Amino acid sequence: MKIKYTVLLVLGITFGLLLAACSTPAKPSISVESAWGRPSMDYPTAGGMYMVIKNSGTDLDRLISGKSPACGSIEVHKMVTKSDGTMGMDLVDKPVEIPAGGQVELKPGDLHIMCIMKNENFKVGSKIDLTLTFEKSGDKTVSAEIREK
Ligand SMILES: [Cu+2]
């Protein structure tokens, strides 16, 4: 009787674990690394912010918005070469996808976060908080060092 019970228990636990493994929904796991910013060279009221957004999870996530106490608002921009050969910035108006097991790098001359109407906290040598909101992972707040480059 005792052996039967143990076998049943072991079977039950095994089955339960299998079920748990199979029914675990895919989930993103977002981390924001190496965040920093610099005052914009072209726009005195703006600042560029750069970082690596990693997703070590099993589902994609999307960056949908951001905020910082040092910025009036936050936009996602991409540097582009215009038809006349000069560089400009385009507003990225759809969520940035962070693929499962992948990463998106925001860097100078490419995709970046623009701090619009920066205030006195956004200055070289200081650190500011930046909160990024992801569709599935919610808010992630990082500290970004402001430097020249
Ligand atoms: Cu920009």
Residues whose N, C-alpha, C, O or C-beta is under 5 A from the ligand:
A	BS01	CU	H77 M89 M114
